[in-house]
């Protein structure tokens, strides 16, 4: 896995499971541009932040032992990764 600048957000492709048990959405894997798929080890916490009329769904996850954050923008249906 490449080094990641902690001050930037990166757009990623995510495979997620929707409507599963008590969690309406659970990211399973993500793919950075030009890299192979990375598996999410554990979903730690979810929250929703509203920016104007846009809901940003925030998923704190573990990838191996590294904590990361995946954010889903409900307006343009894009996913972003931060660490």
N, CA, C and O atoms as a GROMACS GRO file, in nm:
protein
  332
    1UNK      N    1   0.084  -0.118   0.000
    1UNK     CA    2   0.000   0.000   0.000
    1UNK      C    3   0.089   0.124   0.000
    1UNK      O    4   0.188   0.130   0.073
    2UNK      N    5   0.055   0.223  -0.081
    2UNK     CA    6   0.133   0.346  -0.092
    2UNK      C    7   0.119   0.431   0.034
    2UNK      O    8   0.021   0.420   0.107
    3UNK      N    9   0.219   0.518   0.057
    3UNK     CA   10   0.208   0.614   0.166
    3UNK      C   11   0.095   0.711   0.136
    3UNK      O   12   0.069   0.741   0.020
    4UNK      N   13   0.030   0.758   0.239
    4UNK     CA   14  -0.087   0.843   0.223
    4UNK      C   15  -0.068   0.970   0.304
    4UNK      O   16  -0.039   0.962   0.424
    5UNK      N   17  -0.084   1.086   0.242
    5UNK     CA   18  -0.073   1.213   0.311
    5UNK      C   19  -0.195   1.232   0.399
    5UNK      O   20  -0.308   1.236   0.348
    6UNK      N   21  -0.175   1.243   0.530
    6UNK     CA   22  -0.287   1.249   0.624
    6UNK      C   23  -0.367   1.379   0.615
    6UNK      O   24  -0.475   1.388   0.675
    7UNK      N   25  -0.318   1.477   0.543
    7UNK     CA   26  -0.388   1.605   0.533
    7UNK      C   27  -0.480   1.612   0.411
    7UNK      O   28  -0.544   1.715   0.390
    8UNK      N   29  -0.488   1.508   0.332
    8UNK     CA   30  -0.567   1.513   0.209
    8UNK      C   31  -0.674   1.406   0.209
    8UNK      O   32  -0.665   1.305   0.279
    9UNK      N   33  -0.775   1.431   0.130
    9UNK     CA   34  -0.882   1.334   0.108
    9UNK      C   35  -0.867   1.281  -0.033
    9UNK      O   36  -0.834   1.356  -0.125
   10UNK      N   37  -0.892   1.153  -0.049
   10UNK     CA   38  -0.872   1.086  -0.177
   10UNK      C   39  -1.002   1.018  -0.218
   10UNK      O   40  -1.064   0.947  -0.139
   11UNK      N   41  -1.042   1.038  -0.343
   11UNK     CA   42  -1.162   0.971  -0.393
   11UNK      C   43  -1.132   0.824  -0.419
   11UNK      O   44  -1.028   0.791  -0.477
   12UNK      N   45  -1.222   0.738  -0.375
   12UNK     CA   46  -1.203   0.593  -0.390
   12UNK      C   47  -1.332   0.528  -0.437
   12UNK      O   48  -1.440   0.586  -0.428
   13UNK      N   49  -1.318   0.405  -0.489
   13UNK     CA   50  -1.434   0.322  -0.523
   13UNK      C   51  -1.458   0.230  -0.404
   13UNK      O   52  -1.362   0.173  -0.350
   14UNK      N   53  -1.583   0.215  -0.362
   14UNK     CA   54  -1.615   0.133  -0.245
   14UNK      C   55  -1.720   0.028  -0.281
   14UNK      O   56  -1.816   0.056  -0.353
   15UNK      N   57  -1.699  -0.092  -0.229
   15UNK     CA   58  -1.802  -0.194  -0.235
   15UNK      C   59  -1.862  -0.199  -0.094
   15UNK      O   60  -1.792  -0.221   0.005
   16UNK      N   61  -1.993  -0.176  -0.087
   16UNK     CA   62  -2.059  -0.170   0.043
   16UNK      C   63  -2.182  -0.259   0.044
   16UNK      O   64  -2.242  -0.286  -0.060
   17UNK      N   65  -2.218  -0.302   0.163
   17UNK     CA   66  -2.337  -0.382   0.184
   17UNK      C   67  -2.443  -0.290   0.242
   17UNK      O   68  -2.422  -0.229   0.348
   18UNK      N   69  -2.557  -0.279   0.175
   18UNK     CA   70  -2.664  -0.190   0.221
   18UNK      C   71  -2.776  -0.271   0.282
   18UNK      O   72  -2.810  -0.380   0.234
   19UNK      N   73  -2.835  -0.217   0.390
   19UNK     CA   74  -2.950  -0.280   0.454
   19UNK      C   75  -2.917  -0.406   0.529
   19UNK      O   76  -2.994  -0.502   0.526
   20UNK      N   77  -2.803  -0.409   0.597
   20UNK     CA   78  -2.758  -0.528   0.669
   20UNK      C   79  -2.780  -0.510   0.819
   20UNK      O   80  -2.720  -0.422   0.881
   21UNK      N   81  -2.866  -0.592   0.878
   21UNK     CA   82  -2.896  -0.593   1.021
   21UNK      C   83  -2.921  -0.451   1.073
   21UNK      O   84  -3.004  -0.379   1.018
   22UNK      N   85  -2.851  -0.411   1.177
   22UNK     CA   86  -2.872  -0.280   1.239
   22UNK      C   87  -2.794  -0.169   1.170
   22UNK      O   88  -2.814  -0.051   1.201
   23UNK      N   89  -2.706  -0.203   1.077
   23UNK     CA   90  -2.626  -0.105   1.006
   23UNK      C   91  -2.680  -0.089   0.865
   23UNK      O   92  -2.672  -0.183   0.786
   24UNK      N   93  -2.736   0.027   0.831
   24UNK     CA   94  -2.794   0.045   0.698
   24UNK      C   95  -2.692   0.038   0.585
   24UNK      O   96  -2.728   0.006   0.471
   25UNK      N   97  -2.565   0.068   0.613
   25UNK     CA   98  -2.460   0.061   0.512
   25UNK      C   99  -2.330   0.021   0.580
   25UNK      O  100  -2.294   0.074   0.685
   26UNK      N  101  -2.260  -0.074   0.519
   26UNK     CA  102  -2.132  -0.117   0.573
   26UNK      C  103  -2.031  -0.132   0.460
   26UNK      O  104  -2.047  -0.219   0.375
   27UNK      N  105  -1.926  -0.046   0.457
   27UNK     CA  106  -1.823  -0.061   0.354
   27UNK      C  107  -1.745  -0.191   0.375
   27UNK      O  108  -1.704  -0.221   0.487
   28UNK      N  109  -1.726  -0.267   0.267
   28UNK     CA  110  -1.656  -0.394   0.275
   28UNK      C  111  -1.513  -0.385   0.221
   28UNK      O  112  -1.419  -0.437   0.281
   29UNK      N  113  -1.499  -0.319   0.106
   29UNK     CA  114  -1.368  -0.301   0.044
   29UNK      C  115  -1.365  -0.163  -0.022
   29UNK      O  116  -1.469  -0.102  -0.047
   30UNK      N  117  -1.243  -0.114  -0.050
   30UNK     CA  118  -1.227   0.008  -0.129
   30UNK      C  119  -1.106  -0.008  -0.219
   30UNK      O  120  -1.018  -0.090  -0.195
   31UNK      N  121  -1.105   0.074  -0.324
   31UNK     CA  122  -0.996   0.070  -0.420
   31UNK      C  123  -0.950   0.212  -0.450
   31UNK      O  124  -1.028   0.297  -0.493
   32UNK      N  125  -0.821   0.235  -0.426
   32UNK     CA  126  -0.759   0.362  -0.466
   32UNK      C  127  -0.725   0.353  -0.614
   32UNK      O  128  -0.706   0.244  -0.667
   33UNK      N  129  -0.717   0.468  -0.679
   33UNK     CA  130  -0.687   0.470  -0.822
   33UNK      C  131  -0.552   0.403  -0.847
   33UNK      O  132  -0.451   0.438  -0.786
   34UNK      N  133  -0.552   0.306  -0.939
   34UNK     CA  134  -0.429   0.239  -0.977
   34UNK      C  135  -0.382   0.131  -0.881
   34UNK      O  136  -0.274   0.076  -0.900
   35UNK      N  137  -0.460   0.099  -0.779
   35UNK     CA  138  -0.421  -0.002  -0.681
   35UNK      C  139  -0.523  -0.114  -0.676
   35UNK      O  140  -0.632  -0.105  -0.732
   36UNK      N  141  -0.486  -0.220  -0.607
   36UNK     CA  142  -0.577  -0.333  -0.589
   36UNK      C  143  -0.674  -0.304  -0.475
   36UNK      O  144  -0.654  -0.211  -0.396
   37UNK      N  145  -0.778  -0.384  -0.467
   37UNK     CA  146  -0.881  -0.368  -0.366
   37UNK      C  147  -0.824  -0.392  -0.226
   37UNK      O  148  -0.742  -0.481  -0.206
   38UNK      N  149  -0.870  -0.310  -0.130
   38UNK     CA  150  -0.828  -0.321   0.009
   38UNK      C  151  -0.950  -0.359   0.092
   38UNK      O  152  -1.056  -0.298   0.080
   39UNK      N  153  -0.935  -0.460   0.176
   39UNK     CA  154  -1.047  -0.508   0.257
   39UNK      C  155  -1.056  -0.432   0.389
   39UNK      O  156  -0.956  -0.407   0.455
   40UNK      N  157  -1.178  -0.395   0.425
   40UNK     CA  158  -1.206  -0.332   0.554
   40UNK      C  159  -1.214  -0.443   0.658
   40UNK      O  160  -1.295  -0.535   0.644
   41UNK      N  161  -1.131  -0.436   0.762
   41UNK     CA  162  -1.127  -0.539   0.865
   41UNK      C  163  -1.243  -0.526   0.962
   41UNK      O  164  -1.302  -0.626   1.004
   42UNK      N  165  -1.276  -0.402   0.999
   42UNK     CA  166  -1.379  -0.381   1.100
   42UNK      C  167  -1.442  -0.242   1.086
   42UNK      O  168  -1.372  -0.144   1.059
   43UNK      N  169  -1.572  -0.236   1.104
   43UNK     CA  170  -1.644  -0.108   1.110
   43UNK      C  171  -1.646  -0.065   1.255
   43UNK      O  172  -1.702  -0.135   1.339
   44UNK      N  173  -1.586   0.051   1.286
   44UNK     CA  174  -1.576   0.097   1.424
   44UNK      C  175  -1.692   0.186   1.466
   44UNK      O  176  -1.749   0.168   1.574
   45UNK      N  177  -1.727   0.281   1.379
   45UNK     CA  178  -1.829   0.380   1.416
   45UNK      C  179  -1.885   0.443   1.290
   45UNK      O  180  -1.816   0.455   1.189
   46UNK      N  181  -2.012   0.482   1.296
   46UNK     CA  182  -2.074   0.555   1.186
   46UNK      C  183  -2.139   0.681   1.241
   46UNK      O  184  -2.180   0.686   1.356
   47UNK      N  185  -2.147   0.782   1.156
   47UNK     CA  186  -2.217   0.905   1.191
   47UNK      C  187  -2.258   0.976   1.063
   47UNK      O  188  -2.208   0.945   0.954
   48UNK      N  189  -2.348   1.071   1.077
   48UNK     CA  190  -2.392   1.151   0.964
   48UNK      C  191  -2.367   1.298   0.997
   48UNK      O  192  -2.400   1.345   1.105
   49UNK      N  193  -2.307   1.369   0.901
   49UNK     CA  194  -2.284   1.513   0.917
   49UNK      C  195  -2.358   1.582   0.803
   49UNK      O  196  -2.347   1.540   0.688
   50UNK      N  197  -2.431   1.686   0.834
   50UNK     CA  198  -2.504   1.760   0.731
   50UNK      C  199  -2.427   1.887   0.696
   50UNK      O  200  -2.391   1.966   0.784
   51UNK      N  201  -2.404   1.905   0.567
   51UNK     CA  202  -2.339   2.025   0.514
   51UNK      C  203  -2.441   2.088   0.421
   51UNK      O  204  -2.454   2.048   0.306
   52UNK      N  205  -2.513   2.188   0.471
   52UNK     CA  206  -2.624   2.243   0.396
   52UNK      C  207  -2.731   2.136   0.382
   52UNK      O  208  -2.779   2.083   0.482
   53UNK      N  209  -2.768   2.106   0.259
   53UNK     CA  210  -2.869   2.003   0.234
   53UNK      C  211  -2.809   1.867   0.202
   53UNK      O  212  -2.881   1.773   0.168
   54UNK      N  213  -2.677   1.857   0.212
   54UNK     CA  214  -2.608   1.732   0.177
   54UNK      C  215  -2.574   1.654   0.304
   54UNK      O  216  -2.518   1.709   0.398
   55UNK      N  217  -2.607   1.526   0.304
   55UNK     CA  218  -2.570   1.437   0.414
   55UNK      C  219  -2.439   1.368   0.378
   55UNK      O  220  -2.427   1.307   0.271
   56UNK      N  221  -2.341   1.377   0.468
   56UNK     CA  222  -2.214   1.306   0.454
   56UNK      C  223  -2.216   1.193   0.555
   56UNK      O  224  -2.219   1.216   0.676
   57UNK      N  225  -2.214   1.070   0.506
   57UNK     CA  226  -2.214   0.952   0.592
   57UNK      C  227  -2.069   0.915   0.619
   57UNK      O  228  -1.992   0.892   0.526
   58UNK      N  229  -2.031   0.910   0.745
   58UNK     CA  230  -1.892   0.890   0.786
   58UNK      C  231  -1.877   0.752   0.849
   58UNK      O  232  -1.954   0.714   0.938
   59UNK      N  233  -1.779   0.677   0.802
   59UNK     CA  234  -1.752   0.542   0.850
   59UNK      C  235  -1.608   0.535   0.898
   59UNK      O  236  -1.515   0.543   0.817
   60UNK      N  237  -1.588   0.519   1.028
   60UNK     CA  238  -1.454   0.495   1.082
   60UNK      C  239  -1.431   0.345   1.077
   60UNK      O  240  -1.509   0.267   1.132
   61UNK      N  241  -1.323   0.304   1.009
   61UNK     CA  242  -1.297   0.163   0.986
   61UNK      C  243  -1.152   0.128   1.021
   61UNK      O  244  -1.066   0.215   1.031
   62UNK      N  245  -1.129  -0.002   1.039
   62UNK     CA  246  -0.993  -0.054   1.052
   62UNK      C  247  -0.959  -0.129   0.926
   62UNK      O  248  -1.039  -0.205   0.872
   63UNK      N  249  -0.837  -0.105   0.878
   63UNK     CA  250  -0.781  -0.180   0.766
   63UNK      C  251  -0.653  -0.240   0.823
   63UNK      O  252  -0.551  -0.172   0.837
   64UNK      N  253  -0.659  -0.369   0.855
   64UNK     CA  254  -0.549  -0.430   0.931
   64UNK      C  255  -0.551  -0.367   1.069
   64UNK      O  256  -0.649  -0.381   1.143
   65UNK      N  257  -0.443  -0.298   1.105
   65UNK     CA  258  -0.437  -0.227   1.234
   65UNK      C  259  -0.446  -0.075   1.217
   65UNK      O  260  -0.436   0.000   1.314
   66UNK      N  261  -0.465  -0.032   1.094
   66UNK     CA  262  -0.467   0.112   1.063
   66UNK      C  263  -0.610   0.165   1.062
   66UNK      O  264  -0.698   0.107   0.998
   67UNK      N  265  -0.632   0.275   1.133
   67UNK     CA  266  -0.764   0.338   1.138
   67UNK      C  267  -0.777   0.435   1.021
   67UNK      O  268  -0.688   0.517   0.997
   68UNK      N  269  -0.888   0.425   0.950
   68UNK     CA  270  -0.915   0.512   0.836
   68UNK      C  271  -1.059   0.560   0.842
   68UNK      O  272  -1.140   0.508   0.919
   69UNK      N  273  -1.091   0.658   0.760
   69UNK     CA  274  -1.227   0.710   0.753
   69UNK      C  275  -1.273   0.712   0.608
   69UNK      O  276  -1.205   0.766   0.521
   70UNK      N  277  -1.388   0.651   0.584
   70UNK     CA  278  -1.453   0.657   0.454
   70UNK      C  279  -1.574   0.748   0.467
   70UNK      O  280  -1.650   0.736   0.563
   71UNK      N  281  -1.592   0.839   0.371
   71UNK     CA  282  -1.705   0.932   0.373
   71UNK      C  283  -1.783   0.917   0.244
   71UNK      O  284  -1.726   0.914   0.135
   72UNK      N  285  -1.915   0.908   0.257
   72UNK     CA  286  -2.004   0.895   0.143
   72UNK      C  287  -2.086   1.023   0.130
   72UNK      O  288  -2.155   1.062   0.224
   73UNK      N  289  -2.079   1.088   0.013
   73UNK     CA  290  -2.153   1.210  -0.014
   73UNK      C  291  -2.287   1.172  -0.078
   73UNK      O  292  -2.290   1.114  -0.187
   74UNK      N  293  -2.396   1.205  -0.011
   74UNK     CA  294  -2.529   1.164  -0.060
   74UNK      C  295  -2.575   1.243  -0.183
   74UNK      O  296  -2.666   1.199  -0.252
   75UNK      N  297  -2.514   1.356  -0.210
   75UNK     CA  298  -2.554   1.435  -0.327
   75UNK      C  299  -2.495   1.378  -0.456
   75UNK      O  300  -2.569   1.350  -0.550
   76UNK      N  301  -2.364   1.359  -0.459
   76UNK     CA  302  -2.302   1.312  -0.584
   76UNK      C  303  -2.264   1.163  -0.577
   76UNK      O  304  -2.203   1.111  -0.670
   77UNK      N  305  -2.301   1.097  -0.469
   77UNK     CA  306  -2.280   0.952  -0.451
   77UNK      C  307  -2.132   0.913  -0.461
   77UNK      O  308  -2.099   0.804  -0.510
   78UNK      N  309  -2.043   1.001  -0.415
   78UNK     CA  310  -1.900   0.973  -0.420
   78UNK      C  311  -1.849   0.929  -0.281
   78UNK      O  312  -1.905   0.966  -0.178
   79UNK      N  313  -1.743   0.849  -0.283
   79UNK     CA  314  -1.676   0.805  -0.162
   79UNK      C  315  -1.539   0.869  -0.155
   79UNK      O  316  -1.472   0.885  -0.257
   80UNK      N  317  -1.496   0.905  -0.033
   80UNK     CA  318  -1.363   0.962  -0.011
   80UNK      C  319  -1.298   0.896   0.108
   80UNK      O  320  -1.366   0.856   0.203
   81UNK      N  321  -1.166   0.884   0.103
   81UNK     CA  322  -1.088   0.820   0.208
   81UNK      C  323  -0.998   0.922   0.275
   81UNK      O  324  -0.932   1.002   0.207
   82UNK      N  325  -0.995   0.920   0.407
   82UNK     CA  326  -0.899   0.998   0.485
   82UNK      C  327  -0.839   0.905   0.590
   82UNK      O  328  -0.896   0.800   0.620
   83UNK      N  329  -0.725   0.944   0.646
   83UNK     CA  330  -0.662   0.863   0.751
   83UNK      C  331  -0.648   0.942   0.876
   83UNK      O  332  -0.597   0.891   0.975
   0.00000   0.00000   0.00000
